[in-house]
């Protein structure tokens, strides 16, 4: 019984450390993503608004005038 408890504690202990490592890596990755978001947000919004608002009407190259 004592051996089983010792092995169980060792196995669960290593599992717990793996979980902790995964959570730490996840937090680091989320931090990097947040930093990139903050850094690039203004540029992306500016590009998006310019594409949406700066309309340049042109006749399509495949349009044929009949007449």
N, C-alpha and C positions, 0 to 999 in steps of 0.2 A: 504493500500500500504506500509506504513512504517513497519507494523507488518510483512508483507511478506518479505520485504527486510532484516529485522532483523533476521527472522528465516532462510532465505536463507544464510545470512552471517554466522550464527552460524553453519548451516549444512555444508557449504563449508569449513568453518574454521576447523571443526573437520576432514573433509575429507583430507584437506591439511596437517594436522598434522599426519594423518595416512600414507599418502604418504611419508612424511619426515621420519617417523619412519621406514618404509619399506626400503627406500633408505639407511638409516643409517645402518640397519641390513645387507643389501646386501653388503655394503662397508666393514663392519666388517668381514663378511664371506669370501669375496674375499681376504681380507688381510690375513686371516688365511690360505686360500688355497695357496696363493703366498708364504707365509712363509714355509709351508710344502713342496711345490715344490722346493724351494731353498735348504731346509735342506736335502731332500731325492734324489735330482737329481743325484748326483755323485754315490751314492750307487746303484740306479736303473740302471744307464748306465753301471756301472761296471758289475753288474749281467747279464744284457742283452748281453753285449759284450762277457762275458765269456761263456754264453750259445751258442752264435752264432759261436765264433771263436775256442773254445776248443772242437774240434770234436774227439770223441772216437769211431772208427768203431767197431761194434760188430755184430755178426750173430744173427738174430732174433730168439727168442725161438721157433717159429713155423716153421722155415726153416728146410726142410728135405732133406738130401742128398740122391739122388737116385743112386743106384749103387751097 
